[in-house]
Amino acid sequence: MPAPIPQRLVEFLREQVVPYRVLHHPLAYTAQELSAIEGVSGRQHAKVVILTTGQRLVMAVLPADRRLDLARLEKIVGQPVVLASEVEMKERFPDCAVGTMPPFGQLYGVATYLDRSLAGVERIVFEAGTHSDAVKIRYADYERLAKPTVAEFAVKLG
């Protein structure tokens, strides 16, 4: 039986009275696969990358059609960053499958950085803690709830 969507995410969205839709989909593991399955452009699919500064974890949220520019993010964070290990992710996000963390870092005590290129879309879709569930919400609601640091740190794929 697949793991459920993290209760803290569901409760948070309900408490904040944010309209959202859960999208159930076949198992998928890459942001590009998910965008296709969910029927949204890569620009609307918010992928999450977890990094570490050595002392703390940070969350980078960017569109699926872009890749993270570590050097840019390091300037924004003010410290060198590297991809977090699976162990670090499992410890901080115990109710999420690795690679499916929702983009609300504050629910897990992690600073959230959002790439500015995602800010122009009307709605975003993001993984909801499992490899078979995603959530779709208005971007404006996401930004209001997540309160991310918005900056430019992603570059177009290709």
MDTraj code that builds the backbone (N, CA, C; nanometers):
import mdtraj as md
import numpy as np

residues = "MET PRO ALA PRO ILE PRO GLN ARG LEU VAL GLU PHE LEU ARG GLU GLN VAL VAL PRO TYR ARG VAL LEU HIS HIS PRO LEU ALA TYR THR ALA GLN GLU LEU SER ALA ILE GLU GLY VAL SER GLY ARG GLN HIS ALA LYS VAL VAL ILE LEU THR THR GLY GLN ARG LEU VAL MET ALA VAL LEU PRO ALA ASP ARG ARG LEU ASP LEU ALA ARG LEU GLU LYS ILE VAL GLY GLN PRO VAL VAL LEU ALA SER GLU VAL GLU MET LYS GLU ARG PHE PRO ASP CYS ALA VAL GLY THR MET PRO PRO PHE GLY GLN LEU TYR GLY VAL ALA THR TYR LEU ASP ARG SER LEU ALA GLY VAL GLU ARG ILE VAL PHE GLU ALA GLY THR HIS SER ASP ALA VAL LYS ILE ARG TYR ALA ASP TYR GLU ARG LEU ALA LYS PRO THR VAL ALA GLU PHE ALA VAL LYS LEU GLY".split()
xyz = np.array([
    [0.0843, -0.1191, 0.0000],
    [0.0000, 0.0000, 0.0000],
    [0.0880, 0.1244, 0.0000],
    [0.0606, 0.2203, -0.0897],
    [0.1439, 0.3409, -0.0960],
    [0.1309, 0.4246, 0.0305],
    [0.2366, 0.5001, 0.0590],
    [0.2365, 0.5881, 0.1763],
    [0.1344, 0.6998, 0.1563],
    [0.0737, 0.7452, 0.2649],
    [-0.0243, 0.8540, 0.2533],
    [0.0447, 0.9902, 0.2403],
    [-0.0311, 1.0872, 0.1936],
    [0.0182, 1.2250, 0.1902],
    [0.0452, 1.2667, 0.3347],
    [0.1573, 1.3347, 0.3619],
    [0.1877, 1.3744, 0.5002],
    [0.0736, 1.4543, 0.5634],
    [0.0346, 1.4098, 0.6817],
    [-0.0757, 1.4731, 0.7529],
    [-0.0477, 1.6210, 0.7799],
    [0.0783, 1.6546, 0.8090],
    [0.1093, 1.7954, 0.8396],
    [0.0812, 1.8855, 0.7192],
    [0.0987, 1.8342, 0.5976],
    [0.0703, 1.9128, 0.4771],
    [-0.0805, 1.9324, 0.4618],
    [-0.1562, 1.8250, 0.4732],
    [-0.3017, 1.8313, 0.4591],
    [-0.3613, 1.9248, 0.5649],
    [-0.3187, 1.9091, 0.6898],
    [-0.3709, 1.9939, 0.7979],
    [-0.3357, 2.1402, 0.7758],
    [-0.2129, 2.1660, 0.7307],
    [-0.1686, 2.3034, 0.7057],
    [-0.2560, 2.3694, 0.5991],
    [-0.2778, 2.3011, 0.4873],
    [-0.3598, 2.3585, 0.3804],
    [-0.5038, 2.3793, 0.4267],
    [-0.5568, 2.2853, 0.5044],
    [-0.6943, 2.3010, 0.5557],
    [-0.7037, 2.4165, 0.6556],
    [-0.6071, 2.4238, 0.7478],
    [-0.6074, 2.5320, 0.8477],
    [-0.5991, 2.6693, 0.7818],
    [-0.5244, 2.6775, 0.6723],
    [-0.5070, 2.8055, 0.6020],
    [-0.6209, 2.8335, 0.5041],
    [-0.7164, 2.7399, 0.4970],
    [-0.8338, 2.7510, 0.4102],
    [-0.7914, 2.7804, 0.2654],
    [-0.6985, 2.6988, 0.2175],
    [-0.6494, 2.7134, 0.0811],
    [-0.7134, 2.6064, -0.0068],
    [-0.7795, 2.6481, -0.1149],
    [-0.8325, 2.5481, -0.2060],
    [-0.7168, 2.4752, -0.2751],
    [-0.7252, 2.3446, -0.2793],
    [-0.6218, 2.2660, -0.3449],
    [-0.6851, 2.1411, -0.4015],
    [-0.6154, 2.0811, -0.4958],
    [-0.6630, 1.9570, -0.5562],
    [-0.5519, 1.8544, -0.5486],
    [-0.5850, 1.7343, -0.5027],
    [-0.4884, 1.6247, -0.5015],
    [-0.4992, 1.5529, -0.6351],
    [-0.3849, 1.5323, -0.6987],
    [-0.3782, 1.4603, -0.8250],
    [-0.3091, 1.3275, -0.7984],
    [-0.3813, 1.2186, -0.8143],
    [-0.3216, 1.0859, -0.8000],
    [-0.2670, 1.0470, -0.9364],
    [-0.1486, 0.9892, -0.9396],
    [-0.0887, 0.9534, -1.0675],
    [-0.0065, 0.8258, -1.0541],
    [0.0259, 0.7636, -1.1671],
    [0.1118, 0.6450, -1.1610],
    [0.2469, 0.6815, -1.1012],
    [0.3149, 0.5836, -1.0456],
    [0.4472, 0.6093, -0.9897],
    [0.5348, 0.6791, -1.0917],
    [0.6020, 0.7844, -1.0480],
    [0.6926, 0.8580, -1.1351],
    [0.8025, 0.9163, -1.0476],
    [0.9202, 0.9331, -1.1065],
    [1.0345, 0.9731, -1.0251],
    [1.1074, 1.0982, -1.0731],
    [1.0808, 1.1460, -1.1943],
    [1.1469, 1.2682, -1.2374],
    [1.0436, 1.3778, -1.2567],
    [1.0877, 1.5013, -1.2414],
    [0.9967, 1.6143, -1.2562],
    [0.9382, 1.6198, -1.3972],
    [1.0176, 1.5840, -1.4980],
    [0.9674, 1.5869, -1.6350],
    [0.8579, 1.4814, -1.6549],
    [0.8783, 1.3603, -1.6011],
    [0.7748, 1.2560, -1.6092],
    [0.6470, 1.3049, -1.5422],
    [0.6632, 1.3644, -1.4258],
    [0.5476, 1.4092, -1.3491],
    [0.4708, 1.5179, -1.4214],
    [0.5421, 1.6124, -1.4812],
    [0.4738, 1.7186, -1.5557],
    [0.3869, 1.6588, -1.6648],
    [0.4419, 1.5630, -1.7386],
    [0.3664, 1.4997, -1.8478],
    [0.2446, 1.4252, -1.7936],
    [0.2636, 1.3472, -1.6880],
    [0.1539, 1.2704, -1.6294],
    [0.0446, 1.3614, -1.5751],
    [0.0863, 1.4701, -1.5099],
    [-0.0086, 1.5608, -1.4455],
    [-0.0745, 1.6560, -1.5442],
    [-0.0252, 1.6574, -1.6683],
    [-0.0845, 1.7428, -1.7700],
    [-0.0568, 1.8904, -1.7505],
    [0.0592, 1.9218, -1.6931],
    [0.0975, 2.0620, -1.6765],
    [0.2335, 2.0831, -1.7437],
    [0.2617, 2.2069, -1.7774],
    [0.3919, 2.2354, -1.8381],
    [0.4999, 2.2256, -1.7305],
    [0.6220, 2.2019, -1.7738],
    [0.7339, 2.1974, -1.6787],
    [0.7478, 2.3280, -1.6030],
    [0.7017, 2.4352, -1.6634],
    [0.7090, 2.5667, -1.5989],
    [0.6166, 2.5751, -1.4759],
    [0.5102, 2.4937, -1.4737],
    [0.4145, 2.4966, -1.3625],
    [0.4433, 2.3923, -1.2556],
    [0.5266, 2.2940, -1.2881],
    [0.5566, 2.1889, -1.1900],
    [0.6716, 2.2364, -1.1011],
    [0.6442, 2.2534, -0.9737],
    [0.7448, 2.2999, -0.8779],
    [0.8220, 2.1794, -0.8245],
    [0.9490, 2.1686, -0.8619],
    [1.0302, 2.0601, -0.8074],
    [1.1109, 2.1143, -0.6905],
    [1.1379, 2.0253, -0.5969],
    [1.2077, 2.0617, -0.4736],
    [1.3440, 1.9933, -0.4721],
    [1.4465, 2.0714, -0.4433],
    [1.5820, 2.0182, -0.4274],
    [1.6260, 2.0526, -0.2855],
    [1.6693, 1.9506, -0.2108],
    [1.7142, 1.9721, -0.0733],
    [1.8672, 1.9752, -0.0733],
    [1.9197, 2.0797, -0.0109],
    [2.0642, 2.0983, -0.0062],
    [2.1075, 2.1191, 0.1382],
    [2.2382, 2.1079, 0.1604],
    [2.2907, 2.1345, 0.2938],
    [2.4068, 2.2320, 0.2845],
    [2.4167, 2.3161, 0.3852],
    [2.5303, 2.4073, 0.3968],
    [2.6376, 2.3440, 0.4844],
    [2.6092, 2.2266, 0.5355],
    [2.6981, 2.1633, 0.6326],
    [2.6411, 2.1783, 0.7724],
    [2.5771, 2.2920, 0.7995],
    [2.5155, 2.3152, 0.9297],
    [2.3631, 2.3044, 0.9241],
    [2.3064, 2.3362, 0.8086],
    [2.1599, 2.3367, 0.7999],
    [2.1153, 2.2960, 0.6605],
    [1.9908, 2.2480, 0.6531],
    [1.9319, 2.2140, 0.5243],
    [1.8589, 2.3357, 0.4692],
    [1.8574, 2.3462, 0.3375],
    [1.7799, 2.4492, 0.2699],
    [1.7020, 2.3824, 0.1574],
    [1.5904, 2.4438, 0.1223],
    [1.5023, 2.3913, 0.0180],
    [1.5027, 2.4890, -0.0986],
    [1.5345, 2.4376, -0.2172],
    [1.5253, 2.5179, -0.3386],
    [1.4044, 2.4679, -0.4171],
    [1.3185, 2.5601, -0.4582],
    [1.1983, 2.5263, -0.5334],
    [1.2097, 2.5947, -0.6692],
    [1.1995, 2.5140, -0.7762],
    [1.2158, 2.5668, -0.9106],
    [1.1282, 2.4907, -1.0077],
    [1.1026, 2.5481, -1.1255],
    [1.0201, 2.4776, -1.2228],
    [1.0925, 2.3544, -1.2773],
    [1.0146, 2.2540, -1.3165],
    [1.0711, 2.1297, -1.3692],
    [1.1483, 2.1514, -1.4982],
    [1.1198, 2.2615, -1.5698],
    [1.1899, 2.2852, -1.6962],
    [1.3190, 2.3649, -1.6778],
    [1.3645, 2.3734, -1.5537],
    [1.4904, 2.4431, -1.5245],
    [1.5779, 2.3557, -1.4362],
    [1.7046, 2.3921, -1.4282],
    [1.7962, 2.3220, -1.3388],
    [1.8577, 2.4227, -1.2428],
    [1.8969, 2.3725, -1.1299],
    [1.9548, 2.4540, -1.0243],
    [2.0959, 2.4966, -1.0612],
    [2.1265, 2.6241, -1.0432],
    [2.2624, 2.6765, -1.0600],
    [2.3181, 2.6934, -0.9187],
    [2.4015, 2.5977, -0.8767],
    [2.4528, 2.5978, -0.7387],
    [2.5284, 2.7253, -0.7048],
    [2.6075, 2.7754, -0.7974],
    [2.6862, 2.8964, -0.7698],
    [2.5941, 3.0148, -0.7394],
    [2.4869, 3.0284, -0.8156],
    [2.3912, 3.1370, -0.7897],
    [2.3261, 3.1203, -0.6525],
    [2.2849, 2.9963, -0.6216],
    [2.2187, 2.9741, -0.4930],
    [2.3152, 2.9982, -0.3769],
    [2.4395, 2.9595, -0.3932],
    [2.5386, 2.9830, -0.2873],
    [2.5519, 3.1316, -0.2563],
    [2.5491, 3.2166, -0.3593],
    [2.5570, 3.3620, -0.3370],
    [2.4360, 3.4111, -0.2584],
    [2.3195, 3.3557, -0.2891],
    [2.1957, 3.3969, -0.2216],
    [2.1944, 3.3488, -0.0766],
    [2.2341, 3.2233, -0.0561],
    [2.2352, 3.1648, 0.0788],
    [2.3504, 3.2211, 0.1613],
    [2.4586, 3.2578, 0.0932],
    [2.5745, 3.3132, 0.1636],
    [2.6704, 3.2073, 0.2147],
    [2.6529, 3.0840, 0.1691],
    [2.7383, 2.9726, 0.2101],
    [2.7441, 2.8712, 0.0975],
    [2.8494, 2.7888, 0.0938],
    [2.8514, 2.6795, -0.0031],
    [2.7374, 2.5814, 0.0263],
    [2.6775, 2.5270, -0.0789],
    [2.5718, 2.4276, -0.0634],
    [2.6030, 2.3060, -0.1506],
    [2.5623, 2.1912, -0.1020],
    [2.5720, 2.0666, -0.1786],
    [2.4402, 1.9927, -0.1607],
    [2.4138, 1.9003, -0.2520],
    [2.2921, 1.8202, -0.2385],
    [2.2936, 1.7453, -0.1060],
    [2.1809, 1.7431, -0.0390],
    [2.1688, 1.6695, 0.0872],
    [2.1680, 1.5199, 0.0572],
    [2.2125, 1.4428, 0.1533],
    [2.2127, 1.2970, 0.1373],
    [2.0731, 1.2421, 0.1644],
    [2.0499, 1.1184, 0.1202],
    [1.9211, 1.0545, 0.1485],
    [1.8982, 1.0444, 0.2983],
    [2.0038, 1.0164, 0.3734],
    [1.9916, 1.0050, 0.5199],
    [1.9450, 1.1383, 0.5776],
    [2.0062, 1.2486, 0.5342],
    [1.9660, 1.3809, 0.5840],
    [1.8198, 1.4099, 0.5489],
    [1.7806, 1.3723, 0.4277],
    [1.6422, 1.3974, 0.3862],
    [1.5443, 1.3117, 0.4662],
    [1.5774, 1.1850, 0.4863],
    [1.4878, 1.0967, 0.5623],
    [1.4735, 1.1443, 0.7070],
    [1.5829, 1.1956, 0.7653],
    [1.5769, 1.2447, 0.9034],
    [1.4875, 1.3674, 0.9145],
    [1.4996, 1.4621, 0.8197],
    [1.4243, 1.5876, 0.8289],
    [1.2821, 1.5758, 0.7760],
    [1.2610, 1.4854, 0.6794],
    [1.1299, 1.4687, 0.6169],
    [1.0837, 1.3242, 0.6359],
    [1.0631, 1.2800, 0.7605],
    [1.0340, 1.1384, 0.7859],
    [0.9021, 1.0892, 0.7270],
    [0.8097, 1.1802, 0.6996],
    [0.6795, 1.1405, 0.6470],
    [0.6708, 1.1533, 0.4946],
    [0.7866, 1.1740, 0.4292],
    [0.7906, 1.1885, 0.2833],
    [0.8845, 1.0857, 0.2220],
    [0.8476, 1.0354, 0.1051],
    [0.9404, 0.9522, 0.0284],
    [1.0503, 1.0460, -0.0229],
    [1.1741, 0.9973, -0.0268],
    [1.2848, 1.0809, -0.0729],
    [1.2535, 1.1302, -0.2144],
    [1.2717, 1.2592, -0.2345],
    [1.2472, 1.3185, -0.3650],
    [1.1058, 1.3679, -0.3867],
    [1.0213, 1.3608, -0.2840],
    [0.8814, 1.4032, -0.3011],
    [0.8389, 1.5085, -0.1985],
    [0.9346, 1.5782, -0.1419],
    [0.9027, 1.6746, -0.0374],
    [0.8176, 1.7888, -0.0928],
    [0.7119, 1.8262, -0.0217],
    [0.6321, 1.9410, -0.0654],
    [0.7127, 2.0697, -0.0435],
    [0.6854, 2.1754, -0.1198],
    [0.7679, 2.2963, -0.1152],
    [0.7393, 2.3922, 0.0008],
    [0.7010, 2.3377, 0.1135],
    [0.6744, 2.4186, 0.2327],
    [0.7805, 2.3872, 0.3374],
    [0.8961, 2.4468, 0.3233],
    [1.0074, 2.4187, 0.4134],
    [0.9745, 2.4443, 0.5588],
    [0.8912, 2.5448, 0.5853],
    [0.8617, 2.5794, 0.7246],
    [0.7932, 2.4663, 0.7993],
    [0.7261, 2.3763, 0.7275],
    [0.6629, 2.2621, 0.7945],
    [0.7668, 2.1665, 0.8519],
    [0.8916, 2.1799, 0.8052],
    [0.9993, 2.0896, 0.8469],
    [1.1198, 2.1653, 0.9052],
    [1.1037, 2.2940, 0.9309],
    [1.2131, 2.3730, 0.9871],
    [1.3258, 2.3985, 0.8888],
    [1.2912, 2.4154, 0.7617],
    [1.3912, 2.4350, 0.6557],
    [1.3603, 2.5653, 0.5817],
    [1.4620, 2.6485, 0.5587],
    [1.4443, 2.7725, 0.4826],
    [1.4098, 2.7383, 0.3383],
    [1.3154, 2.8134, 0.2805],
    [1.2693, 2.7877, 0.1441],
    [1.3119, 2.9011, 0.0517],
    [1.3763, 2.8636, -0.0588],
    [1.4167, 2.9568, -0.1629],
    [1.3413, 2.9196, -0.2896],
    [1.2764, 3.0177, -0.3517],
    [1.1949, 2.9947, -0.4704],
    [1.2564, 3.0686, -0.5879],
    [1.2718, 2.9975, -0.7003],
    [1.3239, 3.0651, -0.8185],
    [1.2169, 3.1567, -0.8759],
    [1.2597, 3.2777, -0.9090],
    [1.1684, 3.3811, -0.9582],
    [1.0902, 3.3373, -1.0823],
    [1.1447, 3.2474, -1.1625],
    [1.0758, 3.2043, -1.2855],
    [0.9450, 3.1309, -1.2571],
    [0.9277, 3.0804, -1.1372],
    [0.8036, 3.0121, -1.1009],
    [0.6960, 3.1123, -1.0594],
    [0.7374, 3.2327, -1.0239],
    [0.6450, 3.3313, -0.9686],
    [0.5396, 3.3808, -1.0670],
    [0.5610, 3.3647, -1.1972],
    [0.4659, 3.4183, -1.2936],
    [0.3498, 3.3281, -1.3297],
    [0.3474, 3.2056, -1.2797],
    [0.2409, 3.1135, -1.3200],
    [0.1163, 3.1317, -1.2341],
    [0.0016, 3.0918, -1.2888],
    [-0.1232, 3.1061, -1.2132],
    [-0.1374, 2.9973, -1.1072],
    [-0.1050, 2.8734, -1.1460],
    [-0.1147, 2.7600, -1.0538],
    [0.0135, 2.6795, -1.0602],
    [0.0454, 2.6148, -0.9484],
    [0.1604, 2.5254, -0.9466],
    [0.1151, 2.3868, -0.9021],
    [0.1921, 2.2871, -0.9438],
    [0.1707, 2.1493, -0.9030],
    [0.3006, 2.1040, -0.8376],
    [0.2884, 2.0333, -0.7258],
    [0.4084, 1.9840, -0.6580],
    [0.3803, 1.8470, -0.5981],
    [0.4873, 1.7724, -0.5786],
    [0.4736, 1.6399, -0.5186],
    [0.4320, 1.6551, -0.3735],
    [0.3503, 1.5617, -0.3280],
    [0.2887, 1.5724, -0.1959],
    [0.3381, 1.4636, -0.1009],
    [0.4684, 1.4393, -0.1021],
    [0.5247, 1.3451, -0.0054],
    [0.5250, 1.2003, -0.0486],
    [0.4667, 1.1711, -0.1664],
    [0.4642, 1.0341, -0.2173],
    [0.5041, 1.0367, -0.3652],
    [0.5322, 0.9192, -0.4206],
    [0.5642, 0.9097, -0.5632],
    [0.4391, 0.8964, -0.6497],
    [0.3211, 0.9052, -0.5869],
    [0.1984, 0.8905, -0.6652],
    [0.0913, 0.9948, -0.6332],
    [0.1297, 1.1012, -0.5628],
    [0.0347, 1.2082, -0.5318],
    [0.1000, 1.3442, -0.5533],
    [0.0232, 1.4341, -0.6101],
    [0.0678, 1.5718, -0.6277],
    [-0.0455, 1.6629, -0.5823],
    [-0.0131, 1.7882, -0.5575],
    [-0.1124, 1.8866, -0.5172],
    [-0.1039, 2.0040, -0.6135],
    [-0.2211, 2.0561, -0.6497],
    [-0.2289, 2.1729, -0.7373],
    [-0.2938, 2.2855, -0.6584],
    [-0.2263, 2.4006, -0.6540],
    [-0.2819, 2.5184, -0.5854],
    [-0.2479, 2.6443, -0.6655],
    [-0.3148, 2.7523, -0.6314],
    [-0.2832, 2.8815, -0.6930],
    [-0.1447, 2.9246, -0.6452],
    [-0.0664, 2.9796, -0.7363],
    [0.0671, 3.0256, -0.6985],
    [0.0578, 3.1309, -0.5877],
    [-0.0364, 3.2234, -0.5996],
    [-0.0491, 3.3298, -0.4993],
    [-0.0699, 3.2715, -0.3596],
    [-0.1498, 3.1649, -0.3485],
    [-0.1704, 3.0995, -0.2191],
    [-0.0403, 3.0356, -0.1707],
    [0.0298, 2.9694, -0.2636],
    [0.1569, 2.9075, -0.2261],
    [0.2530, 3.0117, -0.1682],
    [0.2734, 3.1202, -0.2399],
    [0.3711, 3.2198, -0.1943],
    [0.3302, 3.2806, -0.0597],
    [0.2007, 3.3057, -0.0442],
    [0.1511, 3.3622, 0.0823],
    [0.1769, 3.2674, 0.1997],
    [0.1569, 3.1368, 0.1778],
    [0.1743, 3.0397, 0.2854],
    [0.3200, 3.0025, 0.3094],
    [0.3956, 2.9828, 0.2031],
    [0.5334, 2.9346, 0.2171],
    [0.6292, 3.0462, 0.2570],
    [0.5965, 3.1709, 0.2189],
    [0.6829, 3.2859, 0.2474],
    [0.8289, 3.2573, 0.2075],
    [0.8499, 3.2123, 0.0832],
    [0.9856, 3.1781, 0.0414],
    [1.0690, 3.3036, 0.0140],
    [1.1989, 3.2874, 0.0157],
    [1.2888, 3.3912, -0.0339],
    [1.2892, 3.3748, -0.1863],
    [1.2428, 3.4760, -0.2581],
    [1.2328, 3.4672, -0.4039],
    [1.3590, 3.5278, -0.4647],
    [1.4262, 3.4512, -0.5492],
    [1.5512, 3.4955, -0.6114],
    [1.5718, 3.4204, -0.7423],
    [1.6770, 3.4541, -0.8149],
    [1.7067, 3.3855, -0.9406],
    [1.8247, 3.2906, -0.9205],
    [1.7972, 3.1606, -0.9310],
    [1.9045, 3.0623, -0.9140],
    [1.8875, 2.9408, -1.0034],
    [1.7960, 2.9467, -1.1005],
    [1.7742, 2.8350, -1.1904],
    [1.7994, 2.8796, -1.3335],
    [1.8430, 2.7854, -1.4156],
    [1.8665, 2.8147, -1.5572],
    [1.7871, 2.7162, -1.6415],
    [1.7502, 2.7595, -1.7609],
    [1.6721, 2.6770, -1.8535],
    [1.7470, 2.5484, -1.8859],
    [1.6766, 2.4369, -1.8929],
    [1.7371, 2.3101, -1.9332],
    [1.7755, 2.3170, -2.0802],
    [1.8811, 2.2415, -2.1147],
    [1.9165, 2.2313, -2.2552],
    [2.0181, 2.3241, -2.3042],
])
top = md.Topology()
chain = top.add_chain()
for i, resn in enumerate(residues, 1):
    res = top.add_residue(resn, chain, resSeq=i)
    for name in ("N", "CA", "C"):
        top.add_atom(name, md.element.get_by_symbol(name[0]), res)
traj = md.Trajectory(xyz[None], top)
